[in-house]
Amino acid sequence: MTPEQSKKLKVGTRVCFNGIQADGGKVMATNANYVTIKWDDGHESHSGHSGMQRVELAKQ
């Protein structure tokens, strides 16, 4: 996603990595500079909005 899309994410939004629905996670926090995602495998990542190119919204 683009930085503009990333900045609009809300806590609780489901996302996935590289379009792979099985590689999903949930937005845990967001602010003006970064997004925190807790991935289903237990890993937690903190990414700047410009570093979210490989993250997509999960299909519902």
N, CA and C atoms as an extended XYZ file, in Angstrom:
180
Properties=species:S:1:pos:R:3:atomname:S:1:resname:S:1:resid:I:1 pbc="F F F"
N         0.836       -1.174        0.000 N   MET     1
C         0.000        0.000        0.000 CA  MET     1
C         0.880        1.236        0.000 C   MET     1
N         0.303        2.340       -0.368 N   THR     2
C         1.026        3.608       -0.413 CA  THR     2
C         1.097        4.211        0.986 C   THR     2
N         2.011        5.168        1.205 N   PRO     3
C         2.040        5.848        2.500 CA  PRO     3
C         0.700        6.500        2.839 C   PRO     3
N         0.019        7.035        1.848 N   GLU     4
C        -1.274        7.678        2.099 CA  GLU     4
C        -2.299        6.657        2.589 C   GLU     4
N        -2.313        5.469        1.990 N   GLN     5
C        -3.226        4.409        2.431 CA  GLN     5
C        -2.858        3.937        3.832 C   GLN     5
N        -1.573        3.802        4.094 N   SER     6
C        -1.101        3.350        5.397 CA  SER     6
C        -1.531        4.310        6.505 C   SER     6
N        -1.469        5.590        6.237 N   LYS     7
C        -1.845        6.587        7.249 CA  LYS     7
C        -3.326        6.533        7.600 C   LYS     7
N        -4.148        5.918        6.745 N   LYS     8
C        -5.590        5.817        6.990 CA  LYS     8
C        -5.980        4.530        7.716 C   LYS     8
N        -5.011        3.641        7.978 N   LEU     9
C        -5.326        2.389        8.663 CA  LEU     9
C        -5.847        2.658       10.067 C   LEU     9
N        -6.757        1.821       10.505 N   LYS    10
C        -7.338        1.911       11.844 CA  LYS    10
C        -6.923        0.687       12.652 C   LYS    10
N        -6.838        0.858       13.964 N   VAL    11
C        -6.543       -0.259       14.855 CA  VAL    11
C        -7.600       -1.340       14.638 C   VAL    11
N        -7.154       -2.572       14.525 N   GLY    12
C        -8.052       -3.701       14.311 CA  GLY    12
C        -8.189       -4.124       12.864 C   GLY    12
N        -7.687       -3.312       11.931 N   THR    13
C        -7.769       -3.651       10.511 CA  THR    13
C        -6.915       -4.878       10.219 C   THR    13
N        -7.468       -5.831        9.461 N   ARG    14
C        -6.723       -7.014        9.052 CA  ARG    14
C        -5.931       -6.696        7.792 C   ARG    14
N        -4.666       -7.106        7.790 N   VAL    15
C        -3.779       -6.901        6.654 CA  VAL    15
C        -3.085       -8.219        6.330 C   VAL    15
N        -2.430       -8.260        5.171 N   CYS    16
C        -1.641       -9.430        4.807 CA  CYS    16
C        -0.357       -8.959        4.128 C   CYS    16
N         0.613       -9.866        4.053 N   PHE    17
C         1.923       -9.559        3.494 CA  PHE    17
C         2.018      -10.138        2.095 C   PHE    17
N         2.422       -9.310        1.142 N   ASN    18
C         2.612       -9.745       -0.254 CA  ASN    18
C         1.353      -10.342       -0.872 C   ASN    18
N         0.184       -9.958       -0.386 N   GLY    19
C        -1.061      -10.467       -0.948 CA  GLY    19
C        -1.401      -11.889       -0.545 C   GLY    19
N        -0.628      -12.461        0.358 N   ILE    20
C        -0.858      -13.838        0.807 CA  ILE    20
C        -1.787      -13.797        2.020 C   ILE    20
N        -3.037      -14.187        1.820 N   GLN    21
C        -4.039      -14.088        2.881 CA  GLN    21
C        -3.660      -14.904        4.113 C   GLN    21
N        -2.957      -16.015        3.928 N   ALA    22
C        -2.546      -16.853        5.054 CA  ALA    22
C        -1.435      -16.206        5.873 C   ALA    22
N        -0.793      -15.184        5.334 N   ASP    23
C         0.286      -14.467        6.026 CA  ASP    23
C        -0.296      -13.151        6.531 C   ASP    23
N        -1.238      -13.258        7.474 N   GLY    24
C        -1.996      -12.093        7.904 CA  GLY    24
C        -1.615      -11.581        9.272 C   GLY    24
N        -2.188      -10.433        9.578 N   GLY    25
C        -1.991       -9.817       10.871 CA  GLY    25
C        -3.026       -8.741       11.104 C   GLY    25
N        -2.905       -8.092       12.257 N   LYS    26
C        -3.862       -7.068       12.643 CA  LYS    26
C        -3.113       -5.808       13.065 C   LYS    26
N        -3.606       -4.652       12.636 N   VAL    27
C        -3.029       -3.370       13.037 CA  VAL    27
C        -3.309       -3.176       14.527 C   VAL    27
N        -2.254       -2.983       15.298 N   MET    28
C        -2.385       -2.809       16.743 CA  MET    28
C        -2.266       -1.353       17.165 C   MET    28
N        -1.527       -0.559       16.383 N   ALA    29
C        -1.344        0.860       16.703 CA  ALA    29
C        -0.928        1.593       15.442 C   ALA    29
N        -1.242        2.860       15.401 N   THR    30
C        -0.826        3.697       14.283 CA  THR    30
C        -0.708        5.128       14.777 C   THR    30
N         0.224        5.861       14.193 N   ASN    31
C         0.332        7.289       14.484 CA  ASN    31
C         0.836        7.982       13.224 C   ASN    31
N         1.253        9.210       13.345 N   ALA    32
C         1.661        9.984       12.174 CA  ALA    32
C         2.888        9.400       11.471 C   ALA    32
N         3.681        8.588       12.183 N   ASN    33
C         4.942        8.114       11.621 CA  ASN    33
C         5.016        6.625       11.311 C   ASN    33
N         4.256        5.794       12.017 N   TYR    34
C         4.428        4.355       11.849 CA  TYR    34
C         3.143        3.587       12.131 C   TYR    34
N         3.188        2.290       11.788 N   VAL    35
C         2.105        1.343       12.050 CA  VAL    35
C         2.712        0.141       12.770 C   VAL    35
N         2.041       -0.343       13.794 N   THR    36
C         2.440       -1.573       14.468 CA  THR    36
C         1.464       -2.667       14.067 C   THR    36
N         2.010       -3.781       13.571 N   ILE    37
C         1.195       -4.919       13.152 CA  ILE    37
C         1.605       -6.133       13.969 C   ILE    37
N         0.614       -6.818       14.535 N   LYS    38
C         0.860       -8.108       15.189 CA  LYS    38
C         0.436       -9.178       14.198 C   LYS    38
N         1.417       -9.933       13.713 N   TRP    39
C         1.175      -10.965       12.716 CA  TRP    39
C         0.654      -12.220       13.393 C   TRP    39
N        -0.115      -12.994       12.655 N   ASP    40
C        -0.733      -14.203       13.196 CA  ASP    40
C         0.294      -15.219       13.690 C   ASP    40
N         1.529      -15.148       13.196 N   ASP    41
C         2.575      -16.068       13.652 CA  ASP    41
C         3.221      -15.614       14.960 C   ASP    41
N         2.717      -14.498       15.543 N   GLY    42
C         3.227      -14.000       16.818 CA  GLY    42
C         4.233      -12.876       16.692 C   GLY    42
N         4.778      -12.671       15.512 N   HIS    43
C         5.754      -11.607       15.270 CA  HIS    43
C         5.053      -10.249       15.299 C   HIS    43
N         5.739       -9.243       15.809 N   GLU    44
C         5.200       -7.881       15.791 CA  GLU    44
C         6.167       -7.000       15.010 C   GLU    44
N         5.623       -6.176       14.118 N   SER    45
C         6.480       -5.293       13.325 CA  SER    45
C         6.036       -3.851       13.490 C   SER    45
N         7.012       -2.962       13.405 N   HIS    46
C         6.785       -1.520       13.452 CA  HIS    46
C         7.346       -0.972       12.145 C   HIS    46
N         6.483       -0.450       11.304 N   SER    47
C         6.914        0.024        9.990 CA  SER    47
C         6.505        1.464        9.782 C   SER    47
N         7.415        2.239        9.200 N   GLY    48
C         7.065        3.587        8.788 CA  GLY    48
C         6.062        3.519        7.650 C   GLY    48
N         5.264        4.553        7.502 N   HIS    49
C         4.239        4.546        6.453 CA  HIS    49
C         4.848        4.344        5.064 C   HIS    49
N         6.062        4.817        4.849 N   SER    50
C         6.694        4.649        3.534 CA  SER    50
C         7.258        3.243        3.341 C   SER    50
N         7.257        2.410        4.382 N   GLY    51
C         7.782        1.057        4.289 CA  GLY    51
C         6.709       -0.011        4.208 C   GLY    51
N         5.515        0.366        3.805 N   MET    52
C         4.382       -0.562        3.811 CA  MET    52
C         4.024       -1.074        2.411 C   MET    52
N         4.946       -0.976        1.445 N   GLN    53
C         4.649       -1.344        0.061 CA  GLN    53
C         4.201       -2.794       -0.085 C   GLN    53
N         4.685       -3.695        0.749 N   ARG    54
C         4.366       -5.121        0.599 CA  ARG    54
C         3.198       -5.559        1.485 C   ARG    54
N         2.573       -4.607        2.166 N   VAL    55
C         1.424       -4.904        3.021 CA  VAL    55
C         0.152       -4.493        2.287 C   VAL    55
N        -0.857       -5.347        2.351 N   GLU    56
C        -2.138       -5.079        1.695 CA  GLU    56
C        -3.269       -5.316        2.682 C   GLU    56
N        -4.422       -4.725        2.405 N   LEU    57
C        -5.609       -5.034        3.192 CA  LEU    57
C        -5.994       -6.481        2.935 C   LEU    57
N        -6.350       -7.196        3.996 N   ALA    58
C        -6.794       -8.581        3.842 CA  ALA    58
C        -8.192       -8.600        3.242 C   ALA    58
N        -8.457       -9.608        2.451 N   LYS    59
C        -9.806       -9.771        1.893 CA  LYS    59
C       -10.733      -10.231        3.008 C   LYS    59
N       -11.929       -9.701        3.020 N   GLN    60
C       -12.895      -10.041        4.076 CA  GLN    60
C       -13.609      -11.317        3.777 C   GLN    60
